[in-house]
């Protein structure tokens, strides 16, 4: 008689999957607001936008949906080396939520996709813990997600994550950079460190070239390699929404917003510039966090490469009307995000120059 095979024989344990769901359900529910109409466990989620307490207006008149998606990348390798998985979910939320903010939009909903070789309730709960923490910080609801068990795609210990953010913005309050003017000021909002970009180069420099270990203490950093490299990406939702509340878009105070990810300042700022406006950034106008000078020295990385791969201590950029620049800078700093005047807008082909 032929051997009877089960799903478990193929590497998937449905009983363990139920344990996973039970473990993460409270982490989703803690992020829910009255806008979330259903619970957890259905085929799709329901989120009401007919509610009279919004950031920009009592009720949206011409709402536009904002959608974003991203992952964490090879920073996940650092989490695996540290066996610490409860912070990379914050990175996952930050990468999409910060993109959503660049439109002037309000992040509303987040969903995740986690893929791993076998069901691991403890690991999944740690990952979703970070996602849940990130959603609370971003004031958006984690309404669902997907855990894919793919034993033939991933080796033991491997996993990957992707995130999806849905936001909303009033049509006449979209920020798209079209109103950028000569003389506008460029504000740089401090990053928390490397964030979630450039980790292929980071790992090459730190582990292959310098042959350091994650638990090695680095005097220049005041912490271990792993502690520094796992620092979560800063989420700019609350301080930025406070600025947009105090300086309404219709007054054209805030001209453009840019999330500084892969490509650094030189590649990301031009994405929000008109064709005939150029940004000039002043070197030395903000403090470079020690992690970047340490990495550059450790790997003998050229300055041009540093500028194009890393955020160099600036995780988000605002281009604002000159008259309001100082007050916006002061408010952001008061709200916990050190902010610096790092440049200005001049006439010229869209791009970035240093001076």
Steps between C-alpha positions, in 0.01 A plus 500: 500500500637845405625724780249762610644850480382810679560872473734466798715259300542779243624738768179677605338446838145637510476457877810713548354753257197535727737563792667772295169673429397485864831655603489798265127586521539725809785686328269596217205593718707742710545717189133510404291816515122547457569516124573125494160338457592134520717294729783272394501184296271573207591504133533879484482799731244780515604855584255789513597842367164655591604633838502859624834518683782524253825686498448731204121540487190397688398300198679428176327657201719372215712226657791348309638161599878480556668159467856396583697178532853410604710252693782501753769348280817336625475672839307182579834317486618709796186408694572133434862536611386672820206262544293810567194537283267739684622827345526434125121527482539867594731538200239332282230746603732799474606427142144520369346749743776756443442468126128562550576819691681642197164564331363688800294188563389351828595131546190302589556129449797265498525139387797266508629196314742267678660202326702230676597135447285358779240621745664658802244659738768657722687661210180620334379655822829686542481633144138608537582658836729742316242564230236567763733739687573682175132535418427648841779752447366584153136521618386245244315171540654160435195338346641174368777325316625171364745242628635283220672173587735416214738217594637467146581872465669585832774333700452442876544830681414710194191717465384805307250777564305745289264773609210688344363835614174664397449867575270783404540863400260771394544563127569873536747436783733265315866596534680420174786750471341703221501813720871492582641851453845654470604608848316221682684342792596133528448355847666172593331286765746282689508127439542250782799346323543290188122431487433217251713577197852413393527185709659296223793742512484519879527123534779485240703762688432390856492122480695406187761776485552589868400152624309638796226311686162636603591486868829688461502828690598807296644791698405755233136395524475439873320172432537168325494458124164326513339755730595781264399326179163386639395851605145534359417745223348824629129545426418864424119477503406686818741796478433545130123486541530765771681726253235448232230573756665830599602602148210408269598384153268754339736773621780328309738517794622142457610464137642146480578198715757226441574178686876440485549132425723314252675758285546741787437872479638532147254256342188547712464878514483540118195271496290786642653794309358682196717472188642852543580498872825379654588436863834610642604321821761640736750251635552531872156648561394199706686255725591170334418214740806296607377185324560657158850627568581161655373312194679731259831460679456126549437434132692792348175595327524798261298807600296485181401142584403598855277775361320266261460194722423636848277767651803653677289594801206657315202266475239740365508833317252785493518785250315794650438869441792702636287714730380196700819291499626598845168449675448160333853399597436599860171312519647178359792515739262563790299196388808280531643507149823704479466707182757705311503758222714311250454686172293711266326493164647682200419512131648220292448146379332275757768342714725548801831679535727542801663821610 
